Amino acid sequence: MNELPEFWRTEIWHPLSVHLPLAILLLASFFYVVGFFSRSVFWKDISKLLLLIGTIGAWIAIYTGSIADSAVSRQICDPTVLETHETNAYIVGWIFSIASAIIILDYFGLLKKIKRIASFFILILMISGSGFLVYTGHLGATLVYQQAAGVYTPSEDCSEFTD
């Protein structure tokens, strides 16, 4: 009789930590685009707050992904997908970190002379970061649903679920 593995194993931490920052960063980008084109300070301010929270969450997701890598990389058939997923995750983290740094510099009044250029540059970063984020999520889904990365596969008769 097979035994179910413990749920709180390290490769589970990554999917638990990745979905909230993903949603927050996509919302931050959407709100920034709305604020940029409507010239609404409200939407831009909400976007900036979400961006800072989402960026911190993205780095936590990258950290937990690195932990999961050691358990998952030995199970999957095509490790190049995992490598591309990890590379793109770092790109996402850095894109949103740069946007966050610009927002922090602006908050402290250090970008007064180039405020419009900085605002446009943040817009470009948010849109490109969202694109990389969606692609990185697609690669993560490919790892889980095509290669069963980090997924427990029950026995054919599901005997481990009976008492």
C-alpha positions as CSV (number, residue, x, y, z in Angstrom):
1,M,0.0,0.0,0.0
2,N,1.4,3.4,-1.0
3,E,1.5,6.3,1.4
4,L,0.5,9.8,0.6
5,P,3.3,12.3,0.8
6,E,3.1,15.1,3.3
7,F,1.3,18.2,1.8
8,W,3.7,20.8,3.2
9,R,6.7,19.6,1.2
10,T,9.1,22.3,-0.1
11,E,8.0,22.0,-3.8
12,I,4.4,23.1,-2.7
13,W,5.6,26.4,-1.3
14,H,6.1,27.8,-4.8
15,P,2.6,27.5,-6.1
16,L,1.3,28.7,-2.8
17,S,3.4,31.9,-3.0
18,V,3.2,32.7,-6.7
19,H,-0.5,33.3,-7.5
20,L,-1.1,36.3,-5.3
21,P,1.8,38.4,-6.6
22,L,0.9,37.4,-10.1
23,A,-2.6,38.8,-9.7
24,I,-1.4,41.9,-7.9
25,L,1.2,42.7,-10.5
26,L,-1.2,42.3,-13.4
27,L,-3.7,44.6,-11.5
28,A,-1.0,47.1,-10.8
29,S,-0.1,47.2,-14.5
30,F,-3.8,47.5,-15.5
31,F,-4.4,50.3,-13.0
32,Y,-1.2,52.1,-14.1
33,V,-2.3,52.0,-17.8
34,V,-5.7,53.4,-16.8
35,G,-4.1,56.1,-14.6
36,F,-1.6,57.0,-17.3
37,F,-4.2,57.5,-20.1
38,S,-6.9,59.0,-17.9
39,R,-4.3,61.2,-16.1
40,S,-5.9,60.0,-12.8
41,V,-3.7,60.3,-9.8
42,F,-6.0,57.9,-7.9
43,W,-5.4,54.9,-10.3
44,K,-1.7,55.6,-10.5
45,D,-1.4,55.8,-6.7
46,I,-3.3,52.5,-6.3
47,S,-1.1,51.0,-9.0
48,K,2.1,52.1,-7.3
49,L,1.1,50.5,-4.0
50,L,0.1,47.3,-5.7
51,L,3.4,47.3,-7.6
52,L,5.5,47.6,-4.5
53,I,3.6,44.8,-2.7
54,G,3.6,42.6,-5.9
55,T,7.3,43.1,-6.4
56,I,8.1,41.9,-2.9
57,G,5.8,38.9,-3.5
58,A,7.5,38.2,-6.9
59,W,10.9,37.8,-5.2
60,I,9.3,35.5,-2.6
61,A,7.9,33.4,-5.4
62,I,11.3,33.3,-7.1
63,Y,12.9,32.2,-3.8
64,T,10.4,29.5,-3.3
65,G,10.8,28.5,-6.9
66,S,14.5,28.0,-6.3
67,I,13.7,25.8,-3.4
68,A,11.3,23.7,-5.5
69,D,13.8,23.5,-8.3
70,S,15.9,20.9,-6.4
71,A,12.9,18.6,-5.9
72,V,11.3,19.1,-9.3
73,S,14.3,19.2,-11.7
74,R,14.9,15.4,-11.2
75,Q,11.3,14.5,-11.9
76,I,10.6,16.3,-15.2
77,C,11.3,15.0,-18.7
78,D,12.3,18.4,-20.3
79,P,14.4,20.5,-17.9
80,T,14.8,23.3,-20.5
81,V,11.2,24.4,-19.8
82,L,12.1,24.7,-16.1
83,E,15.3,26.7,-17.0
84,T,13.3,29.0,-19.3
85,H,10.7,29.5,-16.6
86,E,13.3,30.4,-14.0
87,T,15.1,32.8,-16.4
88,N,11.9,34.6,-17.2
89,A,10.9,34.8,-13.5
90,Y,14.1,36.7,-12.8
91,I,13.4,39.0,-15.8
92,V,9.9,39.7,-14.3
93,G,11.4,40.3,-10.9
94,W,14.0,42.8,-12.2
95,I,11.5,44.6,-14.5
96,F,9.1,45.2,-11.7
97,S,11.9,46.0,-9.3
98,I,13.2,48.7,-11.7
99,A,9.7,50.2,-11.9
100,S,9.4,50.1,-8.1
101,A,12.8,51.8,-7.7
102,I,11.7,54.6,-10.1
103,I,8.5,55.0,-8.1
104,I,10.4,55.2,-4.8
105,L,12.8,57.8,-6.3
106,D,9.8,59.8,-7.5
107,Y,8.1,59.6,-4.1
108,F,11.2,61.2,-2.5
109,G,11.1,63.9,-5.2
110,L,14.3,62.9,-6.9
111,L,12.8,62.8,-10.4
112,K,11.2,66.3,-10.6
113,K,12.9,67.3,-13.8
114,I,12.2,64.0,-15.7
115,K,8.8,63.1,-14.1
116,R,7.0,62.7,-17.5
117,I,9.8,60.6,-19.0
118,A,9.9,58.5,-15.8
119,S,6.1,58.0,-15.9
120,F,6.3,56.9,-19.6
121,F,9.2,54.6,-18.7
122,I,7.2,53.0,-15.9
123,L,4.4,52.4,-18.3
124,I,6.7,50.6,-20.7
125,L,8.1,48.5,-17.8
126,M,4.6,47.6,-16.5
127,I,3.4,46.5,-19.9
128,S,6.5,44.5,-20.8
129,G,6.7,43.1,-17.2
130,S,3.1,41.9,-17.6
131,G,3.9,40.2,-20.9
132,F,6.9,38.4,-19.4
133,L,4.7,37.5,-16.3
134,V,2.0,35.9,-18.5
135,Y,4.6,34.0,-20.4
136,T,6.4,32.8,-17.3
137,G,3.0,31.7,-15.8
138,H,2.4,29.8,-19.1
139,L,5.7,28.0,-18.7
140,G,4.9,27.2,-15.0
141,A,1.5,25.7,-16.1
142,T,3.3,23.7,-18.8
143,L,5.6,22.3,-16.1
144,V,2.7,21.3,-13.9
145,Y,0.2,20.1,-16.5
146,Q,2.4,18.5,-19.1
147,Q,5.3,17.2,-16.9
148,A,3.6,16.9,-13.5
149,A,6.3,19.0,-11.8
150,G,5.8,18.9,-8.1
151,V,2.6,16.9,-8.5
152,Y,1.9,13.7,-6.6
153,T,0.6,11.0,-9.0
154,P,-1.6,8.5,-7.2
155,S,-1.3,4.8,-7.8
156,E,-3.5,3.2,-10.4
157,D,-6.0,1.8,-7.8
158,C,-5.8,4.9,-5.5
159,S,-5.1,2.6,-2.6
160,E,-3.3,5.3,-0.6
161,F,-6.7,7.1,-0.2
162,T,-8.4,4.3,1.6
163,D,-8.1,3.5,5.3
